[in-house]
Amino acid sequence: MPISFGSKEEERVYISHVKLLKKHRILGFDYQVPILGGRSVRGGFVVDFVARTPFEQPEEVFGNYWHKGELRGIDRLRLAAERQEFGVDPIIYWGNELPDQETTDRVVTKRLL
């Protein structure tokens, strides 16, 4: 079954993770990871990516359509929940810093490695 991405930026970050698996031997990653019950439980949500480098590192892609370059209150709550769940600050990728695949590869590599 093909993967359905929420945005073109998410798809680019996904492709960058696949490249890192092959080139730099990150230990893996998961896409759309439910925490606090995921979308099926009130208050739960889904983390865009969790990379294993070797610890679990949450990552969020804040595309321009939904986020418009700013953190809303709900976003701040999500990031705090991720911080508590994983014990590290989530990496945030803003849509405007991911204009094409080549740039996305550089940004993701720099932040994860």
Secondary structure per residue as TSV (DSSP state, phi and psi in degrees):
chain	resnum	aa	ss	phi	psi
A	1	M	-	360.0	127.6
A	2	P	-	-68.3	152.9
A	3	I	-	-80.9	137.4
A	4	S	-	-105.3	118.2
A	5	F	-	-95.3	146.7
A	6	G	S	-75.8	-20.4
A	7	S	S	-161.3	164.8
A	8	K	H	-66.4	-30.3
A	9	E	H	-66.7	-40.7
A	10	E	H	-60.9	-42.0
A	11	E	H	-62.0	-42.4
A	12	R	H	-63.2	-42.9
A	13	V	H	-64.3	-39.3
A	14	Y	H	-59.0	-48.1
A	15	I	H	-61.1	-40.0
A	16	S	H	-62.2	-39.5
A	17	H	H	-63.5	-42.2
A	18	V	H	-60.5	-42.5
A	19	K	H	-63.7	-40.4
A	20	L	H	-64.6	-34.9
A	21	L	H	-59.0	-41.5
A	22	K	H	-79.2	-41.1
A	23	K	H	-88.5	-44.8
A	24	H	T	-110.3	0.2
A	25	R	-	59.5	42.1
A	26	I	-	-61.7	157.0
A	27	L	-	-77.8	-9.0
A	28	G	E	140.3	177.8
A	29	F	E	-159.1	158.0
A	30	D	E	-124.1	149.0
A	31	Y	E	-112.8	136.2
A	32	Q	E	58.8	68.0
A	33	V	E	-93.8	118.0
A	34	P	E	-74.7	136.5
A	35	I	E	-133.5	156.8
A	36	L	T	53.6	35.8
A	37	G	T	95.1	-3.5
A	38	G	G	64.3	-157.1
A	39	R	G	-73.6	-12.3
A	40	S	G	-83.5	-8.9
A	41	V	S	-123.1	134.0
A	42	R	T	-57.7	128.7
A	43	G	T	92.4	-14.3
A	44	G	-	-84.0	166.8
A	45	F	E	-160.1	-179.5
A	46	V	E	-120.4	130.5
A	47	V	E	-84.2	134.0
A	48	D	E	-57.5	-53.1
A	49	F	E	-140.3	149.0
A	50	V	E	-131.6	111.4
A	51	A	E	-93.1	147.8
A	52	R	E	-111.2	107.0
A	53	T	S	-132.7	35.5
A	54	P	S	-89.6	-11.0
A	55	F	S	-84.7	166.6
A	56	E	E	-78.7	124.9
A	57	Q	E	-121.1	106.8
A	58	P	E	-71.2	147.2
A	59	E	E	-138.8	136.9
A	60	E	E	-122.0	137.4
A	61	V	E	-105.7	111.3
A	62	F	E	-101.8	90.0
A	63	G	-	-70.6	163.2
A	64	N	H	-67.8	-30.1
A	65	Y	H	-64.2	-50.2
A	66	W	H	-88.0	-30.1
A	67	H	H	-109.0	-22.5
A	68	K	T	50.8	33.6
A	69	G	T	75.3	17.4
A	70	E	S	-142.4	154.7
A	71	L	-	-92.5	122.9
A	72	R	-	-87.0	170.0
A	73	G	H	-56.4	-42.9
A	74	I	H	-64.9	-34.8
A	75	D	H	-64.8	-42.1
A	76	R	H	-62.1	-39.8
A	77	L	H	-64.6	-43.2
A	78	R	H	-59.8	-47.1
A	79	L	H	-63.3	-38.2
A	80	A	H	-64.8	-40.9
A	81	A	H	-64.6	-39.5
A	82	E	H	-65.6	-42.0
A	83	R	H	-57.4	-44.1
A	84	Q	H	-69.1	-43.0
A	85	E	H	-66.7	-42.6
A	86	F	H	-103.2	-15.5
A	87	G	S	79.3	9.4
A	88	V	S	-140.7	157.1
A	89	D	-	-69.8	134.5
A	90	P	-	-65.7	148.3
A	91	I	E	-83.9	133.2
A	92	I	E	-112.5	129.0
A	93	Y	E	-109.8	121.3
A	94	W	E	-89.2	141.9
A	95	G	G	-53.4	-38.9
A	96	N	G	-71.0	-14.5
A	97	E	G	-94.2	4.8
A	98	L	-	-125.2	56.8
A	99	P	S	-72.0	-23.8
A	100	D	S	-152.7	172.2
A	101	Q	H	-66.4	-40.8
A	102	E	H	-61.4	-45.8
A	103	T	H	-65.4	-42.3
A	104	T	H	-60.2	-42.5
A	105	D	H	-56.9	-45.1
A	106	R	H	-64.9	-45.5
A	107	V	H	-63.9	-47.6
A	108	V	H	-64.0	-44.6
A	109	T	H	-60.4	-45.4
A	110	K	H	-61.6	-41.2
A	111	R	H	-78.9	-30.5
A	112	L	H	-90.2	-28.9
A	113	L	-	-102.7	360.0
